[in-house]
Amino acid sequence: MAPSDGLTLTVTDAFLKGGSYEVLDNGVSIGSTPAVPSSAVTCGSDPVPCLADPTVSHAVFNLGPGPHSITIRAVASPFGSEAAYFRVDAKREHLVCYRIVHHGPLKQHEVITQDQFGNATYLVLQPELLCVPASKTDITPK
């Protein structure tokens, strides 16, 4: 059951390059990963490098709120069998921010963040807000 702001489904080919996949939701096609040239070169057994490799077939699909039944089937199978990774994430396109109250001096320190754009290192000097991803449900009567 997807929350009110929906989910994202990420599908990527695994191991040998060249497989592509059709994704069905409740028996209805919602799209396919793109066709790519086949290659005996592997992206490995870890979905992160497979998803980061532009020569590997992958796609992201939006799933609306409510129930889903997902089927992923191979469209292209150049090596006779296929394997794919999939991941379902809450969209959480909204942020809720909290003001940070300091009780004494703060020690500067480095933090590493990780998101869909990669990793980044920051020096925290004097934090003022802490913002976290959140789902939103409109409760205003219509």
MDAnalysis code that builds the backbone (N, CA, C; Angstrom):
import MDAnalysis as mda
import numpy as np

u = mda.Universe.empty(426, n_residues=142, atom_resindex=np.repeat(np.arange(142), 3), trajectory=True)
u.add_TopologyAttr("name", ["N", "CA", "C"] * 142)
u.add_TopologyAttr("resid", np.arange(1, 143))
u.add_TopologyAttr("resname", ["MET", "ALA", "PRO", "SER", "ASP", "GLY", "LEU", "THR", "LEU", "THR", "VAL", "THR", "ASP", "ALA", "PHE", "LEU", "LYS", "GLY", "GLY", "SER", "TYR", "GLU", "VAL", "LEU", "ASP", "ASN", "GLY", "VAL", "SER", "ILE", "GLY", "SER", "THR", "PRO", "ALA", "VAL", "PRO", "SER", "SER", "ALA", "VAL", "THR", "CYS", "GLY", "SER", "ASP", "PRO", "VAL", "PRO", "CYS", "LEU", "ALA", "ASP", "PRO", "THR", "VAL", "SER", "HIS", "ALA", "VAL", "PHE", "ASN", "LEU", "GLY", "PRO", "GLY", "PRO", "HIS", "SER", "ILE", "THR", "ILE", "ARG", "ALA", "VAL", "ALA", "SER", "PRO", "PHE", "GLY", "SER", "GLU", "ALA", "ALA", "TYR", "PHE", "ARG", "VAL", "ASP", "ALA", "LYS", "ARG", "GLU", "HIS", "LEU", "VAL", "CYS", "TYR", "ARG", "ILE", "VAL", "HIS", "HIS", "GLY", "PRO", "LEU", "LYS", "GLN", "HIS", "GLU", "VAL", "ILE", "THR", "GLN", "ASP", "GLN", "PHE", "GLY", "ASN", "ALA", "THR", "TYR", "LEU", "VAL", "LEU", "GLN", "PRO", "GLU", "LEU", "LEU", "CYS", "VAL", "PRO", "ALA", "SER", "LYS", "THR", "ASP", "ILE", "THR", "PRO", "LYS"])
u.atoms.positions = np.array([
    [0.858, -1.170, 0.000],
    [0.000, 0.000, 0.000],
    [0.905, 1.235, 0.000],
    [0.756, 2.046, -1.011],
    [1.567, 3.255, -1.123],
    [0.897, 4.389, -0.345],
    [1.698, 5.246, 0.306],
    [1.132, 6.380, 1.036],
    [0.533, 7.409, 0.078],
    [-0.035, 8.460, 0.635],
    [-0.762, 9.455, -0.165],
    [0.105, 10.147, -1.210],
    [1.414, 10.240, -0.988],
    [2.266, 10.877, -1.999],
    [2.930, 9.859, -2.921],
    [2.550, 8.582, -2.803],
    [3.036, 7.560, -3.718],
    [4.411, 7.029, -3.380],
    [4.926, 6.224, -4.298],
    [6.233, 5.592, -4.162],
    [6.971, 5.694, -5.484],
    [8.277, 5.461, -5.456],
    [9.028, 5.286, -6.692],
    [9.576, 3.860, -6.702],
    [9.544, 3.252, -7.868],
    [10.082, 1.913, -8.089],
    [11.254, 2.054, -9.039],
    [12.428, 1.616, -8.618],
    [13.627, 1.657, -9.451],
    [13.961, 0.232, -9.859],
    [14.159, 0.015, -11.161],
    [14.505, -1.303, -11.700],
    [15.794, -1.155, -12.488],
    [16.767, -2.042, -12.236],
    [18.018, -2.018, -12.991],
    [18.459, -3.438, -13.315],
    [19.047, -3.595, -14.482],
    [19.599, -4.877, -14.889],
    [20.736, -5.243, -13.931],
    [21.023, -6.536, -13.837],
    [22.090, -7.020, -12.957],
    [23.059, -7.889, -13.758],
    [24.268, -7.961, -13.287],
    [25.313, -8.825, -13.842],
    [25.646, -8.465, -15.288],
    [25.456, -9.385, -16.257],
    [25.813, -9.126, -17.647],
    [24.878, -8.086, -18.249],
    [25.453, -7.204, -19.056],
    [24.690, -6.081, -19.608],
    [23.889, -6.500, -20.835],
    [22.688, -5.954, -20.976],
    [21.895, -6.194, -22.171],
    [20.447, -6.536, -21.900],
    [20.124, -6.918, -20.678],
    [18.734, -7.232, -20.356],
    [17.906, -5.971, -20.234],
    [16.650, -6.059, -20.634],
    [15.710, -4.967, -20.394],
    [14.405, -5.585, -19.899],
    [13.576, -4.768, -19.237],
    [12.446, -5.303, -18.487],
    [11.197, -4.454, -18.679],
    [10.068, -5.129, -18.724],
    [8.780, -4.448, -18.693],
    [8.260, -4.545, -17.275],
    [7.661, -3.459, -16.793],
    [7.119, -3.420, -15.436],
    [5.602, -3.298, -15.533],
    [4.918, -4.188, -14.825],
    [3.459, -4.176, -14.794],
    [2.994, -3.905, -13.370],
    [1.943, -3.129, -13.256],
    [1.321, -2.847, -11.960],
    [-0.131, -3.308, -12.058],
    [-0.480, -4.260, -11.235],
    [-1.814, -4.872, -11.291],
    [-2.128, -5.381, -12.703],
    [-1.107, -5.965, -13.360],
    [-1.284, -6.557, -14.682],
    [-1.260, -5.586, -15.837],
    [-1.087, -4.280, -15.574],
    [-1.067, -3.253, -16.621],
    [0.354, -2.708, -16.751],
    [0.847, -2.653, -17.985],
    [2.208, -2.153, -18.215],
    [2.305, -0.678, -17.824],
    [3.330, -0.352, -17.031],
    [3.580, 1.048, -16.677],
    [4.871, 1.558, -17.315],
    [5.523, 0.692, -18.108],
    [6.721, 1.109, -18.817],
    [7.769, 0.030, -18.835],
    [8.883, 0.357, -19.474],
    [9.992, -0.584, -19.621],
    [11.307, 0.123, -19.374],
    [12.310, -0.655, -19.040],
    [13.665, -0.114, -19.011],
    [14.142, -0.081, -20.458],
    [15.046, 0.814, -20.814],
    [15.442, 0.948, -22.219],
    [16.298, -0.223, -22.713],
    [16.216, -0.474, -24.008],
    [17.094, -1.461, -24.640],
    [18.510, -0.888, -24.674],
    [19.488, -1.722, -24.377],
    [20.893, -1.318, -24.406],
    [21.689, -2.414, -25.114],
    [22.853, -2.099, -25.664],
    [23.672, -3.131, -26.294],
    [24.094, -4.189, -25.272],
    [24.097, -5.435, -25.704],
    [24.520, -6.500, -24.789],
    [26.032, -6.548, -24.716],
    [26.519, -7.010, -23.564],
    [27.958, -7.094, -23.334],
    [28.205, -8.142, -22.260],
    [29.246, -8.933, -22.445],
    [29.615, -9.935, -21.438],
    [30.322, -9.284, -20.253],
    [30.469, -7.959, -20.284],
    [31.038, -7.231, -19.158],
    [29.954, -7.118, -18.092],
    [30.300, -7.386, -16.850],
    [29.315, -7.363, -15.775],
    [29.380, -6.063, -14.990],
    [28.225, -5.651, -14.492],
    [28.207, -4.507, -13.579],
    [28.324, -5.000, -12.135],
    [28.377, -6.313, -11.956],
    [28.629, -6.889, -10.641],
    [27.372, -7.350, -9.929],
    [27.573, -7.757, -8.688],
    [26.484, -8.298, -7.878],
    [25.965, -7.280, -6.867],
    [26.302, -6.009, -7.076],
    [25.852, -4.930, -6.200],
    [24.986, -3.992, -7.039],
    [23.748, -3.718, -6.632],
    [22.884, -2.877, -7.453],
    [23.357, -1.436, -7.602],
    [24.162, -0.915, -6.679],
    [24.586, 0.487, -6.749],
    [25.424, 0.762, -7.998],
    [26.496, -0.012, -8.279],
    [27.237, 0.269, -9.515],
    [26.429, -0.047, -10.777],
    [25.532, -1.028, -10.721],
    [24.690, -1.320, -11.895],
    [23.798, -0.131, -12.209],
    [23.211, 0.469, -11.186],
    [22.330, 1.616, -11.390],
    [23.111, 2.851, -11.841],
    [24.350, 2.981, -11.411],
    [25.163, 4.143, -11.773],
    [25.759, 4.032, -13.176],
    [25.772, 2.842, -13.752],
    [26.393, 2.605, -15.053],
    [25.422, 2.979, -16.173],
    [25.730, 3.981, -17.001],
    [24.810, 4.400, -18.060],
    [24.650, 3.360, -19.173],
    [25.518, 2.340, -19.226],
    [25.395, 1.296, -20.252],
    [24.541, 0.126, -19.772],
    [23.981, 0.233, -18.570],
    [23.093, -0.795, -18.013],
    [21.662, -0.271, -18.078],
    [20.727, -1.124, -18.456],
    [19.328, -0.727, -18.571],
    [18.706, -0.530, -17.192],
    [18.128, 0.659, -16.963],
    [17.423, 0.920, -15.711],
    [16.426, 2.063, -15.910],
    [15.439, 2.107, -15.020],
    [14.421, 3.155, -15.094],
    [13.768, 3.308, -13.725],
    [13.143, 4.479, -13.523],
    [12.411, 4.777, -12.292],
    [10.948, 4.992, -12.677],
    [10.046, 4.376, -11.928],
    [8.614, 4.448, -12.198],
    [7.906, 5.046, -10.994],
    [6.952, 5.927, -11.258],
    [6.150, 6.516, -10.183],
    [4.933, 5.637, -9.923],
    [4.693, 5.339, -8.660],
    [3.521, 4.569, -8.246],
    [2.639, 5.483, -7.415],
    [1.391, 5.612, -7.789],
    [0.465, 6.477, -7.070],
    [0.069, 5.891, -5.729],
    [-0.739, 6.621, -4.975],
    [-1.187, 6.124, -3.676],
    [-2.075, 4.888, -3.842],
    [-2.087, 4.037, -2.823],
    [-2.968, 2.866, -2.836],
    [-2.226, 1.565, -3.060],
    [-2.984, 0.484, -3.297],
    [-2.374, -0.848, -3.433],
    [-1.717, -1.052, -4.796],
    [-0.673, -1.872, -4.821],
    [0.064, -2.198, -6.046],
    [0.433, -3.670, -6.031],
    [0.483, -4.256, -7.210],
    [0.991, -5.609, -7.404],
    [1.931, -5.541, -8.594],
    [3.232, -5.615, -8.333],
    [4.250, -5.374, -9.358],
    [4.759, -6.686, -9.937],
    [4.846, -6.734, -11.268],
    [5.469, -7.847, -11.986],
    [6.557, -7.256, -12.868],
    [7.736, -7.850, -12.828],
    [8.845, -7.406, -13.674],
    [9.213, -8.579, -14.561],
    [9.117, -8.385, -15.886],
    [9.441, -9.493, -16.787],
    [10.477, -9.055, -17.812],
    [11.365, -9.994, -18.143],
    [12.435, -9.711, -19.102],
    [11.845, -9.516, -20.487],
    [12.274, -8.449, -21.164],
    [11.894, -8.176, -22.552],
    [13.029, -8.633, -23.459],
    [14.259, -8.326, -23.068],
    [15.446, -8.750, -23.813],
    [16.309, -9.587, -22.886],
    [16.742, -10.736, -23.412],
    [17.549, -11.658, -22.608],
    [18.652, -12.231, -23.489],
    [19.689, -11.438, -23.788],
    [20.709, -11.871, -24.746],
    [21.554, -13.051, -24.274],
    [21.556, -13.367, -22.998],
    [22.389, -14.456, -22.494],
    [21.564, -15.651, -22.011],
    [20.273, -15.678, -22.343],
    [19.445, -16.833, -22.024],
    [18.755, -16.781, -20.673],
    [19.245, -15.987, -19.769],
    [18.577, -15.791, -18.478],
    [18.889, -14.388, -18.002],
    [18.038, -13.845, -17.187],
    [18.205, -12.470, -16.739],
    [18.020, -12.359, -15.238],
    [18.580, -11.308, -14.696],
    [18.397, -10.963, -13.283],
    [18.330, -9.446, -13.212],
    [17.498, -8.967, -12.311],
    [17.356, -7.522, -12.139],
    [17.249, -7.213, -10.656],
    [17.600, -5.989, -10.307],
    [17.394, -5.481, -8.962],
    [16.220, -4.514, -9.005],
    [15.493, -4.431, -7.910],
    [14.467, -3.400, -7.813],
    [14.488, -2.826, -6.407],
    [14.036, -1.579, -6.317],
    [13.980, -0.882, -5.029],
    [12.724, -0.027, -5.017],
    [12.026, -0.029, -3.893],
    [10.837, 0.802, -3.722],
    [11.153, 1.837, -2.649],
    [10.927, 3.104, -2.973],
    [11.209, 4.190, -2.040],
    [9.994, 5.078, -1.876],
    [9.808, 5.549, -0.659],
    [8.786, 6.575, -0.427],
    [9.255, 7.846, -1.121],
    [8.336, 8.542, -1.759],
    [8.721, 9.780, -2.443],
    [9.171, 10.829, -1.446],
    [8.397, 11.016, -0.427],
    [8.731, 11.973, 0.610],
    [9.330, 13.240, 0.017],
    [8.532, 13.864, -0.843],
    [8.983, 15.054, -1.554],
    [8.862, 16.317, -0.719],
    [8.453, 16.163, 0.508],
    [8.280, 17.313, 1.380],
    [9.299, 17.237, 2.505],
    [9.627, 18.383, 3.052],
    [10.542, 18.443, 4.187],
    [9.825, 19.071, 5.373],
    [10.122, 18.545, 6.536],
    [9.692, 19.170, 7.788],
    [10.977, 19.621, 8.467],
    [11.036, 20.893, 8.845],
    [12.260, 21.443, 9.431],
    [12.031, 21.820, 10.886],
    [13.054, 21.582, 11.695],
    [13.020, 21.882, 13.121],
    [14.157, 22.841, 13.446],
    [13.852, 23.875, 14.213],
    [14.878, 24.811, 14.647],
    [15.725, 24.136, 15.722],
    [17.037, 24.255, 15.603],
    [17.958, 23.654, 16.569],
    [18.227, 24.645, 17.686],
    [18.023, 24.212, 18.912],
    [18.294, 25.039, 20.089],
    [19.630, 24.572, 20.660],
    [20.558, 25.518, 20.823],
    [21.896, 25.197, 21.329],
    [21.944, 25.400, 22.841],
    [22.488, 24.441, 23.537],
    [22.691, 24.541, 24.978],
    [24.193, 24.482, 25.240],
    [24.864, 25.561, 24.961],
    [26.310, 25.598, 25.150],
    [27.030, 25.661, 23.816],
    [28.353, 25.758, 23.878],
    [29.144, 25.893, 22.646],
    [29.102, 24.601, 21.815],
    [29.198, 24.796, 20.517],
    [29.202, 23.672, 19.600],
    [30.595, 23.428, 19.069],
    [30.977, 22.184, 18.971],
    [32.262, 21.819, 18.400],
    [32.063, 21.615, 16.899],
    [32.866, 22.293, 16.084],
    [32.791, 22.110, 14.642],
    [33.158, 20.674, 14.297],
    [32.449, 20.099, 13.325],
    [32.746, 18.736, 12.909],
    [32.295, 18.522, 11.468],
    [32.835, 17.475, 10.835],
    [32.476, 17.155, 9.466],
    [31.404, 16.080, 9.454],
    [30.522, 16.177, 8.473],
    [29.501, 15.152, 8.260],
    [29.517, 14.760, 6.786],
    [29.085, 13.551, 6.512],
    [28.947, 13.075, 5.140],
    [27.464, 12.837, 4.889],
    [26.963, 13.379, 3.784],
    [25.580, 13.134, 3.397],
    [25.566, 12.227, 2.176],
    [24.472, 11.475, 2.014],
    [24.314, 10.605, 0.854],
    [22.879, 10.735, 0.351],
    [22.741, 11.014, -0.958],
    [21.428, 11.095, -1.570],
    [21.540, 10.631, -3.017],
    [20.500, 10.854, -3.813],
    [20.488, 10.374, -5.183],
    [21.555, 11.011, -6.059],
    [22.177, 12.095, -5.605],
    [23.222, 12.757, -6.371],
    [24.621, 12.328, -5.951],
    [24.714, 11.492, -4.917],
    [26.009, 10.992, -4.467],
    [26.301, 11.388, -3.031],
    [27.579, 11.339, -2.676],
    [28.038, 11.676, -1.327],
    [28.657, 13.067, -1.326],
    [28.541, 13.743, -0.180],
    [29.175, 15.056, -0.025],
    [29.631, 15.198, 1.423],
    [30.742, 15.880, 1.624],
    [31.270, 16.131, 2.960],
    [31.103, 17.612, 3.282],
    [30.592, 17.904, 4.476],
    [30.352, 19.278, 4.895],
    [30.975, 19.519, 6.262],
    [31.407, 20.754, 6.493],
    [31.875, 21.180, 7.802],
    [30.704, 21.874, 8.495],
    [30.279, 21.338, 9.627],
    [29.169, 21.921, 10.377],
    [29.741, 22.972, 11.311],
    [29.334, 24.226, 11.093],
    [29.829, 25.331, 11.903],
    [28.837, 25.680, 13.015],
    [27.648, 26.058, 12.642],
    [26.620, 26.484, 13.587],
    [25.262, 26.097, 13.006],
    [24.809, 24.849, 13.198],
    [23.535, 24.446, 12.593],
    [22.372, 25.244, 13.168],
    [21.419, 25.573, 12.285],
    [20.235, 26.317, 12.694],
    [18.956, 25.511, 12.504],
    [18.922, 24.684, 11.440],
    [17.739, 23.883, 11.152],
    [18.125, 22.439, 10.894],
    [17.233, 21.536, 11.263],
    [17.347, 20.134, 10.891],
    [16.100, 19.818, 10.081],
    [16.280, 19.459, 8.800],
    [15.148, 19.175, 7.918],
    [15.191, 17.706, 7.529],
    [14.029, 17.060, 7.609],
    [13.937, 15.635, 7.293],
    [12.832, 15.405, 6.269],
    [12.993, 14.390, 5.391],
    [11.945, 14.074, 4.427],
    [10.678, 13.622, 5.144],
    [9.530, 13.963, 4.578],
    [8.255, 13.604, 5.192],
    [7.188, 13.423, 4.124],
    [6.216, 12.574, 4.425],
    [5.028, 12.446, 3.574],
    [4.031, 13.492, 4.020],
    [3.158, 13.892, 3.094],
    [2.159, 14.908, 3.405],
    [0.788, 14.391, 3.016],
    [-0.189, 14.569, 3.886],
    [-1.574, 14.238, 3.596],
    [-2.408, 15.484, 3.779],
    [-3.115, 15.900, 2.723],
    [-3.970, 17.082, 2.804],
    [-5.247, 16.711, 3.551],
    [-5.519, 17.376, 4.680],
    [-6.710, 17.062, 5.474],
    [-7.769, 18.160, 5.393],
    [-7.536, 19.135, 4.482],
    [-8.505, 20.204, 4.286],
    [-9.733, 19.640, 3.579],
    [-10.942, 19.883, 4.097],
    [-12.141, 19.374, 3.403],
    [-12.263, 19.997, 2.025],
    [-12.758, 19.197, 1.087],
    [-12.896, 19.679, -0.296],
    [-14.312, 20.033, -0.585],
])
